[in-house]
Amino acid sequence: MPFSEVSRMDQRLEFCRLADAPGANKAQLCARFGISRQTGYLWLSRYRETGAAGMAERSRRPLTSPGRTGEDVEAAVLAVRAEHPAWGGRKIAALLRQDRGVAPAASTVTAILKRHGVSLDAGAGRTVYTRFEHDRPNALWQMDFKGHVALASGARLHPLTVLDDHSRFSLCVAACADERTETVKSHLVEVLRIYGLPDRIMTDNGAPWGNGPGDRFTPLGLFLIDQDIAIIHARPYHPQTMGKDERFHRSLKAEALAGPAFADLAAAQHELDRFRESYNTRRPHEALGLVPPVTRYQASARSYRETPPPAEYGPDDRVRKIDTTGHASFQGRKVRVPKAFKTRAVAFRPTATDGVFDLFYRRQYIKTIDLRVPGPRAKTVRDVSERVSPMSPA
Protein backbone atom coordinates (compact mmCIF):
# COMPACT_ATOMS: atom_id res chain seq x y z
CA MET A 1 0.00 0.00 0.00
CA PRO A 2 1.98 3.05 -1.16
CA PHE A 3 0.56 5.84 1.00
CA SER A 4 1.49 8.44 -1.62
CA GLU A 5 -1.32 7.04 -3.76
CA VAL A 6 -3.94 7.04 -1.01
CA SER A 7 -6.36 9.96 -0.95
CA ARG A 8 -6.32 12.54 1.84
CA MET A 9 -9.68 11.28 3.08
CA ASP A 10 -8.35 7.71 3.25
CA GLN A 11 -5.40 8.92 5.32
CA ARG A 12 -7.73 10.78 7.71
CA LEU A 13 -9.84 7.65 8.17
CA GLU A 14 -6.71 5.58 8.78
CA PHE A 15 -5.47 8.09 11.38
CA CYS A 16 -8.81 8.13 13.20
CA ARG A 17 -9.08 4.33 13.31
CA LEU A 18 -5.59 4.03 14.76
CA ALA A 19 -6.01 6.94 17.19
CA ASP A 20 -9.38 5.63 18.38
CA ALA A 21 -7.86 2.32 19.49
CA PRO A 22 -7.62 1.86 23.29
CA GLY A 23 -4.32 3.13 24.62
CA ALA A 24 -3.26 4.67 21.30
CA ASN A 25 -0.50 7.28 21.49
CA LYS A 26 -2.31 10.11 19.73
CA ALA A 27 0.58 12.56 19.84
CA GLN A 28 2.87 10.00 18.22
CA LEU A 29 0.32 9.23 15.50
CA CYS A 30 -0.07 12.97 14.77
CA ALA A 31 3.68 13.21 14.23
CA ARG A 32 3.68 10.18 11.94
CA PHE A 33 0.88 11.59 9.80
CA GLY A 34 2.50 15.04 9.71
CA ILE A 35 -0.37 16.92 11.36
CA SER A 36 -0.67 19.08 14.47
CA ARG A 37 -2.25 17.70 17.63
CA GLN A 38 -5.07 20.23 17.29
CA THR A 39 -5.87 18.92 13.81
CA GLY A 40 -5.59 15.31 14.93
CA TYR A 41 -8.00 15.77 17.85
CA LEU A 42 -10.41 17.66 15.57
CA TRP A 43 -10.47 14.77 13.08
CA LEU A 44 -10.91 12.25 15.89
CA SER A 45 -13.81 14.22 17.40
CA ARG A 46 -15.63 14.37 14.08
CA TYR A 47 -14.94 10.68 13.43
CA ARG A 48 -16.42 9.71 16.80
CA GLU A 49 -19.51 11.86 16.23
CA THR A 50 -20.41 10.94 12.64
CA GLY A 51 -18.13 8.13 11.50
CA ALA A 52 -16.63 8.13 8.01
CA ALA A 53 -17.64 11.06 5.80
CA GLY A 54 -20.67 10.34 3.70
CA MET A 55 -21.91 7.44 5.79
CA ALA A 56 -25.56 7.73 6.64
CA GLU A 57 -26.92 7.16 10.10
CA ARG A 58 -27.51 3.48 10.85
CA SER A 59 -31.07 2.38 10.89
CA ARG A 60 -32.20 0.69 14.11
CA ARG A 61 -35.32 -0.69 12.52
CA PRO A 62 -35.59 -4.49 12.99
CA LEU A 63 -34.88 -6.43 9.82
CA THR A 64 -37.18 -9.32 10.62
CA SER A 65 -40.80 -9.83 11.52
CA PRO A 66 -42.19 -12.91 13.28
CA GLY A 67 -42.76 -15.87 11.01
CA ARG A 68 -41.29 -14.52 7.77
CA THR A 69 -38.41 -12.68 6.21
CA GLY A 70 -39.31 -9.27 4.89
CA GLU A 71 -38.50 -8.06 1.41
CA ASP A 72 -36.20 -5.36 2.79
CA VAL A 73 -34.14 -8.04 4.56
CA GLU A 74 -33.80 -10.07 1.40
CA ALA A 75 -32.83 -6.96 -0.55
CA ALA A 76 -30.14 -6.11 2.03
CA VAL A 77 -28.76 -9.67 1.96
CA LEU A 78 -28.61 -9.72 -1.84
CA ALA A 79 -27.01 -6.28 -1.95
CA VAL A 80 -24.19 -7.37 0.37
CA ARG A 81 -23.71 -10.57 -1.61
CA ALA A 82 -23.55 -8.60 -4.88
CA GLU A 83 -20.86 -6.37 -3.37
CA HIS A 84 -18.94 -9.34 -1.93
CA PRO A 85 -19.51 -12.39 -4.18
CA ALA A 86 -17.16 -14.61 -2.14
CA TRP A 87 -19.01 -14.16 1.17
CA GLY A 88 -21.34 -16.73 2.72
CA GLY A 89 -24.16 -16.54 5.25
CA ARG A 90 -22.05 -15.98 8.38
CA LYS A 91 -20.13 -13.01 7.02
CA ILE A 92 -23.18 -11.37 5.46
CA ALA A 93 -25.20 -11.75 8.68
CA ALA A 94 -22.32 -10.34 10.73
CA LEU A 95 -21.95 -7.31 8.43
CA LEU A 96 -25.68 -6.56 8.53
CA ARG A 97 -25.56 -6.77 12.31
CA GLN A 98 -22.53 -4.47 12.33
CA ASP A 99 -24.26 -1.90 10.11
CA ARG A 100 -27.87 -2.07 11.32
CA GLY A 101 -27.69 -3.41 14.83
CA VAL A 102 -29.82 -6.48 14.04
CA ALA A 103 -29.71 -9.14 11.34
CA PRO A 104 -31.23 -12.51 10.47
CA ALA A 105 -29.45 -15.67 11.52
CA ALA A 106 -26.67 -16.92 9.28
CA SER A 107 -28.82 -19.91 8.32
CA THR A 108 -31.61 -17.54 7.23
CA VAL A 109 -29.18 -15.57 5.10
CA THR A 110 -27.96 -18.80 3.49
CA ALA A 111 -31.57 -19.82 2.77
CA ILE A 112 -32.26 -16.43 1.14
CA LEU A 113 -29.21 -16.81 -1.10
CA LYS A 114 -30.21 -20.33 -2.12
CA ARG A 115 -33.78 -19.22 -2.79
CA HIS A 116 -32.44 -16.64 -5.22
CA GLY A 117 -30.26 -19.17 -7.01
CA VAL A 118 -26.91 -18.07 -5.53
CA SER A 119 -24.37 -20.90 -5.59
CA LEU A 120 -22.68 -21.51 -2.23
CA ASP A 121 -19.77 -23.67 -1.15
CA ALA A 122 -21.14 -25.78 1.67
CA GLY A 123 -17.63 -26.39 3.00
CA ALA A 124 -18.04 -30.17 3.07
CA GLY A 125 -14.89 -31.93 4.22
CA ARG A 126 -13.29 -28.73 5.46
CA THR A 127 -10.46 -29.41 7.91
CA VAL A 128 -10.70 -27.79 11.34
CA TYR A 129 -7.31 -26.44 12.37
CA THR A 130 -5.99 -25.53 15.79
CA ARG A 131 -5.12 -21.85 15.52
CA PHE A 132 -2.23 -20.11 17.21
CA GLU A 133 -1.87 -16.37 17.40
CA HIS A 134 0.35 -13.94 19.26
CA ASP A 135 -1.26 -12.23 22.24
CA ARG A 136 -0.92 -8.63 21.02
CA PRO A 137 -0.61 -6.60 17.83
CA ASN A 138 2.86 -6.14 16.31
CA ALA A 139 4.39 -9.11 18.13
CA LEU A 140 4.76 -10.72 14.70
CA TRP A 141 4.08 -9.66 11.12
CA GLN A 142 3.97 -12.08 8.20
CA MET A 143 5.23 -10.85 4.81
CA ASP A 144 5.12 -12.51 1.40
CA PHE A 145 4.23 -12.13 -2.27
CA LYS A 146 0.94 -13.55 -3.61
CA GLY A 147 2.62 -15.16 -6.59
CA HIS A 148 2.21 -13.07 -9.74
CA VAL A 149 -0.58 -12.54 -12.26
CA ALA A 150 -0.69 -11.14 -15.79
CA LEU A 151 -1.74 -7.59 -16.60
CA ALA A 152 -3.59 -6.70 -19.79
CA SER A 153 -0.38 -5.14 -21.12
CA GLY A 154 1.46 -8.45 -20.82
CA ALA A 155 3.49 -7.31 -17.81
CA ARG A 156 3.25 -9.09 -14.46
CA LEU A 157 1.66 -7.97 -11.19
CA HIS A 158 3.36 -9.11 -7.96
CA PRO A 159 1.07 -8.35 -4.96
CA LEU A 160 3.13 -7.77 -1.80
CA THR A 161 1.26 -8.45 1.45
CA VAL A 162 2.09 -7.74 5.11
CA LEU A 163 -0.26 -9.08 7.80
CA ASP A 164 -0.34 -8.67 11.59
CA ASP A 165 -0.44 -12.10 13.26
CA HIS A 166 -2.64 -11.17 16.24
CA SER A 167 -5.33 -9.06 14.59
CA ARG A 168 -5.09 -10.23 10.93
CA PHE A 169 -4.93 -6.52 10.10
CA SER A 170 -3.59 -5.98 6.58
CA LEU A 171 -0.75 -3.48 6.79
CA CYS A 172 0.10 -3.55 3.10
CA VAL A 173 -1.25 -4.86 -0.20
CA ALA A 174 1.03 -3.31 -2.81
CA ALA A 175 0.92 -3.72 -6.59
CA CYS A 176 4.58 -4.36 -7.44
CA ALA A 177 6.19 -4.71 -10.85
CA ASP A 178 8.84 -7.10 -9.50
CA GLU A 179 10.06 -8.81 -6.33
CA ARG A 180 13.37 -7.00 -5.95
CA THR A 181 14.86 -5.82 -2.68
CA GLU A 182 14.45 -2.10 -3.35
CA THR A 183 10.82 -2.56 -4.41
CA VAL A 184 9.95 -4.38 -1.20
CA LYS A 185 11.97 -1.99 0.96
CA SER A 186 10.26 1.12 -0.46
CA HIS A 187 6.80 -0.21 0.42
CA LEU A 188 7.95 -1.56 3.78
CA VAL A 189 9.42 1.81 4.80
CA GLU A 190 6.04 3.47 4.14
CA VAL A 191 4.33 0.87 6.32
CA LEU A 192 6.85 1.20 9.16
CA ARG A 193 6.58 5.00 9.16
CA ILE A 194 2.83 4.82 9.79
CA TYR A 195 2.36 1.69 11.91
CA GLY A 196 5.70 1.60 13.74
CA LEU A 197 7.98 -1.39 14.27
CA PRO A 198 6.93 -4.97 14.99
CA ASP A 199 8.98 -7.19 17.27
CA ARG A 200 9.52 -9.76 14.53
CA ILE A 201 8.76 -10.34 10.85
CA MET A 202 8.33 -13.81 9.38
CA THR A 203 9.13 -14.47 5.72
CA ASP A 204 9.82 -17.47 3.53
CA ASN A 205 13.33 -18.50 2.44
CA GLY A 206 13.34 -17.16 -1.10
CA ALA A 207 14.51 -13.83 -2.50
CA PRO A 208 14.50 -11.08 -1.45
CA TRP A 209 14.15 -12.29 2.16
CA GLY A 210 16.74 -15.08 1.88
CA ASN A 211 18.98 -17.01 -0.49
CA GLY A 212 17.52 -20.38 0.43
CA PRO A 213 17.59 -22.49 3.62
CA GLY A 214 21.41 -22.43 3.79
CA ASP A 215 21.82 -18.66 3.51
CA ARG A 216 19.02 -16.73 5.14
CA PHE A 217 20.56 -13.28 5.37
CA THR A 218 20.15 -10.66 2.66
CA PRO A 219 20.41 -6.84 2.48
CA LEU A 220 16.66 -6.64 3.13
CA GLY A 221 17.09 -8.74 6.26
CA LEU A 222 19.89 -6.47 7.47
CA PHE A 223 17.64 -3.45 6.93
CA LEU A 224 15.11 -5.03 9.30
CA ILE A 225 17.76 -6.02 11.85
CA ASP A 226 19.08 -2.44 11.86
CA GLN A 227 15.56 -1.33 12.80
CA ASP A 228 15.67 -3.73 15.79
CA ILE A 229 13.23 -6.10 14.10
CA ALA A 230 14.07 -9.78 14.50
CA ILE A 231 13.65 -11.84 11.34
CA ILE A 232 12.51 -15.45 11.28
CA HIS A 233 12.04 -17.70 8.29
CA ALA A 234 9.28 -20.20 7.65
CA ARG A 235 10.10 -23.87 7.63
CA PRO A 236 11.28 -24.76 4.10
CA TYR A 237 8.59 -26.34 1.90
CA HIS A 238 5.94 -25.89 4.62
CA PRO A 239 3.73 -22.93 3.61
CA GLN A 240 1.43 -23.65 6.55
CA THR A 241 4.10 -22.05 8.77
CA MET A 242 2.82 -18.74 7.40
CA GLY A 243 -0.77 -19.92 7.44
CA LYS A 244 -2.40 -16.59 8.24
CA ASP A 245 -0.83 -14.81 5.28
CA GLU A 246 -1.55 -17.81 3.05
CA ARG A 247 -5.22 -17.66 4.12
CA PHE A 248 -5.21 -13.91 3.46
CA HIS A 249 -3.96 -14.68 -0.05
CA ARG A 250 -6.98 -16.91 -0.63
CA SER A 251 -9.30 -14.02 0.22
CA LEU A 252 -7.23 -11.64 -1.89
CA LYS A 253 -7.47 -13.96 -4.89
CA ALA A 254 -11.21 -14.54 -4.50
CA GLU A 255 -12.20 -10.93 -3.80
CA ALA A 256 -9.71 -8.82 -5.75
CA LEU A 257 -7.79 -10.88 -8.32
CA ALA A 258 -10.47 -13.17 -9.75
CA GLY A 259 -11.81 -10.71 -12.35
CA PRO A 260 -10.44 -9.65 -15.75
CA ALA A 261 -6.79 -8.68 -15.99
CA PHE A 262 -5.99 -5.17 -14.75
CA ALA A 263 -4.99 -2.63 -17.38
CA ASP A 264 -1.83 -1.61 -15.50
CA LEU A 265 -0.28 -1.38 -12.04
CA ALA A 266 -2.21 1.78 -11.18
CA ALA A 267 -5.54 0.05 -11.88
CA ALA A 268 -4.39 -2.95 -9.86
CA GLN A 269 -3.39 -0.76 -6.91
CA HIS A 270 -6.78 0.94 -6.94
CA GLU A 271 -8.52 -2.43 -6.62
CA LEU A 272 -6.06 -3.69 -3.99
CA ASP A 273 -6.65 -0.54 -1.92
CA ARG A 274 -10.41 -1.10 -2.15
CA PHE A 275 -10.00 -4.72 -1.05
CA ARG A 276 -7.68 -3.80 1.84
CA GLU A 277 -10.09 -1.16 3.12
CA SER A 278 -12.99 -3.62 3.04
CA TYR A 279 -10.93 -6.44 4.55
CA ASN A 280 -9.67 -4.34 7.48
CA THR A 281 -12.80 -2.37 8.35
CA ARG A 282 -15.85 -4.18 6.98
CA ARG A 283 -15.24 -7.86 6.34
CA PRO A 284 -16.21 -10.02 9.37
CA HIS A 285 -13.31 -12.37 10.11
CA GLU A 286 -14.35 -15.81 11.32
CA ALA A 287 -11.10 -16.39 13.25
CA LEU A 288 -11.81 -13.16 15.18
CA GLY A 289 -15.38 -13.98 16.16
CA LEU A 290 -16.86 -12.26 13.06
CA VAL A 291 -15.48 -8.80 13.76
CA PRO A 292 -13.20 -6.97 11.31
CA PRO A 293 -9.44 -6.86 11.97
CA VAL A 294 -9.39 -3.10 12.69
CA THR A 295 -11.19 -3.78 15.98
CA ARG A 296 -8.15 -5.70 17.25
CA TYR A 297 -5.27 -3.71 15.83
CA GLN A 298 -3.26 -0.91 17.42
CA ALA A 299 -0.20 0.88 16.02
CA SER A 300 3.19 0.00 17.54
CA ALA A 301 4.70 2.28 20.17
CA ARG A 302 8.14 1.80 18.55
CA SER A 303 8.72 4.32 15.76
CA TYR A 304 10.67 3.83 12.55
CA ARG A 305 14.19 5.25 12.69
CA GLU A 306 15.31 7.03 9.54
CA THR A 307 18.95 6.63 10.70
CA PRO A 308 19.42 3.65 13.03
CA PRO A 309 21.98 4.11 15.83
CA PRO A 310 25.31 2.22 15.73
CA ALA A 311 25.30 -1.38 16.96
CA GLU A 312 25.95 -1.83 20.68
CA TYR A 313 27.42 -4.99 22.20
CA GLY A 314 28.01 -6.31 25.72
CA PRO A 315 31.27 -6.13 27.70
CA ASP A 316 32.03 -9.84 27.14
CA ASP A 317 31.45 -9.70 23.38
CA ARG A 318 34.49 -9.89 21.08
CA VAL A 319 33.66 -7.46 18.27
CA ARG A 320 35.15 -7.96 14.81
CA LYS A 321 34.59 -6.27 11.46
CA ILE A 322 33.70 -8.46 8.50
CA ASP A 323 35.91 -7.91 5.46
CA THR A 324 34.65 -7.47 1.90
CA THR A 325 34.95 -11.22 1.19
CA GLY A 326 32.66 -12.17 4.07
CA HIS A 327 35.31 -13.30 6.58
CA ALA A 328 36.31 -12.24 10.10
CA SER A 329 39.66 -12.84 11.80
CA PHE A 330 39.20 -14.26 15.28
CA GLN A 331 41.76 -15.96 17.54
CA GLY A 332 44.03 -16.72 14.60
CA ARG A 333 41.21 -18.19 12.54
CA LYS A 334 39.47 -16.96 9.44
CA VAL A 335 35.74 -17.38 10.09
CA ARG A 336 33.32 -17.26 7.18
CA VAL A 337 30.21 -15.13 7.73
CA PRO A 338 27.23 -14.64 5.35
CA LYS A 339 28.26 -12.04 2.80
CA ALA A 340 25.27 -9.86 3.67
CA PHE A 341 27.23 -8.80 6.78
CA LYS A 342 30.39 -7.68 4.98
CA THR A 343 31.90 -4.44 6.34
CA ARG A 344 29.62 -4.75 9.43
CA ALA A 345 30.79 -5.19 13.02
CA VAL A 346 29.67 -8.50 14.54
CA ALA A 347 30.12 -9.99 18.01
CA PHE A 348 31.60 -13.35 19.00
CA ARG A 349 29.82 -14.15 22.26
CA PRO A 350 31.27 -16.85 24.56
CA THR A 351 29.03 -19.80 25.41
CA ALA A 352 29.18 -22.15 28.40
CA THR A 353 31.56 -24.37 26.39
CA ASP A 354 35.18 -23.24 26.08
CA GLY A 355 36.11 -22.53 22.47
CA VAL A 356 32.50 -22.29 21.29
CA PHE A 357 31.06 -18.88 20.42
CA ASP A 358 27.70 -17.59 19.22
CA LEU A 359 27.95 -15.04 16.44
CA PHE A 360 25.56 -12.06 16.58
CA TYR A 361 24.87 -8.94 14.57
CA ARG A 362 23.12 -6.49 16.89
CA ARG A 363 20.60 -8.77 18.62
CA GLN A 364 20.22 -11.20 15.69
CA TYR A 365 21.83 -14.61 16.10
CA ILE A 366 23.79 -15.68 12.99
CA LYS A 367 25.41 -19.03 13.83
CA THR A 368 27.59 -20.90 16.33
CA ILE A 369 31.37 -21.20 15.85
CA ASP A 370 33.41 -24.12 17.30
CA LEU A 371 37.09 -23.13 17.50
CA ARG A 372 38.05 -26.53 18.96
CA VAL A 373 37.93 -28.00 15.47
CA PRO A 374 41.39 -27.83 13.89
CA GLY A 375 41.86 -26.21 10.53
CA PRO A 376 42.13 -22.81 8.88
CA ARG A 377 38.45 -22.09 9.36
CA ALA A 378 36.17 -22.57 12.32
CA LYS A 379 33.40 -25.09 11.93
CA THR A 380 29.78 -23.97 11.83
CA VAL A 381 27.83 -26.03 14.36
CA ARG A 382 24.40 -24.74 13.40
CA ASP A 383 22.87 -21.89 11.47
CA VAL A 384 19.49 -20.92 12.93
CA SER A 385 18.71 -17.32 12.05
CA GLU A 386 15.56 -17.17 14.17
CA ARG A 387 17.37 -17.10 17.53
CA VAL A 388 17.45 -13.72 19.28
CA SER A 389 20.12 -12.40 21.61
CA PRO A 390 19.45 -12.96 25.33
CA MET A 391 20.53 -9.32 25.79
CA SER A 392 17.55 -8.09 23.79
CA PRO A 393 14.59 -6.59 25.67
CA ALA A 394 11.65 -8.88 26.36
N, C-alpha and C positions, 0 to 999 in steps of 0.2 A: 504494500500500500504506500506509494509515494505521496507524502502529504502535500507536496507542491501541487498535485493535481486535484486535491480535494477542495471543494468549495468552502468559502468562509462560513456558511451556515453549518456545513458538516463539521468543521473544526469547533464551532461553538457548541454543537450538540455533544461532540466527543469530550470537550472540556467539562461540560455540565455533568455528564454521566460519571466521569472520573471524580470530579469534585464532590458529587453528591454521595459517594460511597462512604460508609461509616469509617471514621478515623482518617479520612483523606487529608493530606497536607495541602491545603488550598493555596497557601502562599507559594509553595514550591511548584504547583501546577501552573499558577499564573506566570511564574518566571519561565517555565518550559514553553508555554504557549505565546510568550512575548507580549503579555498584556499587563496592565496595572491591576493591583488588588481591587481598586474601586470598580474597574470594569468587570473583573472576574466575579465579584459578589453581586453586581447588577445582573449579569447573565444568569447566575445561579438562582437569584430571587425570581426572575421571570420564568425560568425553567420549572421551578417548584410550583409556581402559581398556575401556569397554563400548559406546561409540557412543551413538546416540540412545536415550532411555528407551523401554523396551518392545520394542526390537528384539532378536530372538533371535540366538543365535550362528549364524554362517554355516556351513552344511554344506560340508565338503570332499569329500563323496562324489561320484565322477564321475557325470555325467549320462548318459553314453553307454556302450554295450557294443559290442564289435566286431560289425559286420555288421547291426545293427538299432538302431532307436531305441526306448528303453524307454518304458513307459507313464507313468512318473513325469516323463520329459522332456516328453512330449506334454502332460501335465497342466500342467506349469510354463509351457510356451509359451502354451497356451490361457488360462491364468490372467492372464499379463501382457497378452495381447491383449485380454482382457475388460476389464481395468483401463484400457488405453490403446488404444481402438479405431482410432486414426489411425496407429498404429505399424506398420512393416513388419518384415521379417526381420532387417535389420541392427541396428535399434535394440533389438529384443527379444533377439537373441543377445548384444549388448553388455551389456544390463542383467542378463541371467542370469550372464554372466561376472563382472560387477561384484559381484553378490550371492553367487554360489556358488563363484567361482574358476574354474570350467570351464563350457563351454556348447557346444551343437552349432554347426556352421557356419551362417552366415546363410542359405545355400541350403537347408540341412536344415530350418531354422525355417520358411522360406517353403513348403517342400513339406508340412510338417505342417499349416500353415494352409490350404493348398489342399485337402489331403486331408479336412479337416473342413469344407469348404464356405465358408471365409472369403474374401470378395472382396477382391482386392488390386489396387492401381494399379501396373501394371508399369513406369510411368515412360517409356513409349515417346515418343520425340521430345523428351525433356527437354533443354533447352539447358544446356551446361556453361559456367559463367561463370568468369572470372578474378577471384579474390577478393583484396581488399586489406583489411588490418587494421592498426591501430596496434600498436606493438611492446610496449605495456605497458598494464595496467589504468588507467583514469581519464584517459588521454590525450584521449579523446573519448567523450562520451555522446550518444546519439541520443534525442530526445524527440518524441512525437506522440500524437494521439488515434487510436484504432481506430474511426473513424467513430462511429456511434451505432446502438443497437438498441432495440427496444421492450421495455418491462416489461409484466407482466401487468396492472398498474394503468392502463396507457395512457401512463405517463410514459416518458422516454427514458433509456437508460444510455449514458454516454460513457466508455469505458475509456481511461484515461490510462496510457501506457507510457513507461518510461525504460530504455534498454539500454546497457550498456557495450560499446564497439566491439571491444576486444581479446578479451574473454572471452565475449561474448554473455550475460553475467550480467544477469538482470532485476532492476533496482533498484527498480522500482515497477510495479504493475498496480493502478490505483485505480479503483473504481467511482464515477464522478462524475455528478452530476445536470446539469451544464452544462459549458461550455468557457470560463468566465470567468477573468479574470486571478487573482482572489483564490482561486478554487477550485484552480487549478494551483499557485499559490504556496504554499498551505497544505500540499499533498502534497509539493511539492518541498523545502520547509524540513525536513519530517520525514526525507526521504531524505538531505539534506545533513548533517543532524545526526548520522546514524548512519554514513554511508559517506564523509563528507568531501567535499572539493571536487574536481571534475574540472578539467583544464586548459581544455577547451572543451566547449560543448554545441551540437549541430546540431539545428535545427528547420526546419520549412517556413516559407512566407512569410505564411501566414494568421494570423488572430487566434487566441490572444492573443500569439503570438510576433512578429508583424509586421502591418503594414497594407497588405501587398502589396509587389511587387518595388520600387516607387518609394519606399517609406517603411518601412524595416525595423526601426525602433526604437520600442519600446513600454515602458510602465512595467515589465512583466515582464522585458524585456531589460535595463533599467537595474538592476533588482534583481540580476540575474546579474553584470553588469559591476561593481557595487559589491562583490560577493564575489570579485572578481578572477578571474572566469570569462569567457573570451572567447566570444562568440556568433557562430556562422556560420549561414547560411541555405542550404537546399538550392536547387539550380538550379530556377527556376520551371518547372512542368509536366513535371518529370523526377523522378518518385518513386523511380527507381532510385538517385538520389543518397543516399537514406536506405535503401538496400537491406536492411541487417541488421534494422532495425526493421520494415520492410515484411514481411520473411520471418518475423519473430517474430509479426507480426499474423496471418499465415496459420496458424501453429501455435495461436495463441490462439483463433482462430475455430473451427478443427477440434476442439480438445480442451477448450474451455471454453464457447464461445458457440453451439455447434451444436444444443444440446438445446432443450427447451421454454423459453418466456420465464420469466425470474426473477420471483418475486413482488414483490420490491422491491430497493432498493439494498443493503440488508444481506445479503439472500440472494445477490445478485450478488457482493458483496465476499467472502463466504465461499467461493464457487466460484473466484473469481480468486486468492484466497490459496492455495487447494489447488493450482491450476494452477501458480502461480509457484513454490511449494515443489517440486513435481515437476519442473518445467522446470529449475530451478537445480541441484538435488541428485541427481536420479534419471535424467532423460531424457538418453540418449546423444546428443550433438550431432555430426552428420556433419562439419561444418566444423571441428570440434575433434578429429578423430580418434576419434570415438565415446566421448568422455568428457563428463561433465556440466560446465556452465559454472563451477560453484563451484570446480572444481579449478584454474581459471586466474585466479580473481579475488582481489584483495587490496584492502582498504580504503585510501583515499587518506591520505597523511600530512598533508595540508592540512585543517585543521578549519574548520567553519562558524563565521562570526563573527556573533554576535547584533547587534553594533553595529559596522559597518565603519568603519575609520579615515577621516579626511578624505583627499580626493584630493591626491596629490603630483605635481608637475611639475618638469621640468628647468630649469636656469638660462637656457636660450635660449628657452624657451616664453613666449609672450605670453598670459597668462591673462585671460579675460574672462568675465563672468557673463551668462548668457542671461536676457533679460527675459521677462515673462509672455506675450508674443505670439510667442515663439520666434525672437527676433532678438538679435544681438550687435553692438555698435558696435566697429569695428576700423579704424584708420587712416582715419577720416573716412567710412567706409562702413557701411552697415547690412546685415549678413550674415544671411541666413535659415538657421536651424538646425532640425532636426526638433523638433517641439513636445515630444517626450518629455523633452528636455533642459532645458526651461524652469526657471529659477531655479538651474540648476547652473553650476558653474565649468568652462569648457572651455579648451583650450590651442590657440592658433595656432602651429604649429611650422614654422619656415622650411625650405624645400627647397633643392636645389641651384640652382634657378631663381629669380632675383630677382622678387619680387612674387607668388610662388606659395607657398601655405602649406597644410600638412596640418592638418586639424582633428581633435583627439582629445578624448575624455572618459576620464579615467584612462588605461588603456593600450589602449582601444578606438578604432580609426580610424573617423571618421564620414564625411568627404569631403575633397576637395581644393578650395581656394579660389584663383582667379586674379584678383588685384587689378589686373592690367594691362588688364583689359577695362573700358572706360569705362562709367559709368552709376551710378545710385544704389545698386545692389546688386552684390556680387561674383558672378561666374559660377561655377557648380559645374562642375568639369571631369569628375569622376567620383564615384560614390557606391557604394563597395564596402565593406560593413560588416564583411566577414570579415578585413580586414587588421588586424594587431596591431602595437602600438608597438614600434619597435626597442629601446626602453628597457626593455621587459618582460624578466623572467628567462627563460632558455631552458627 
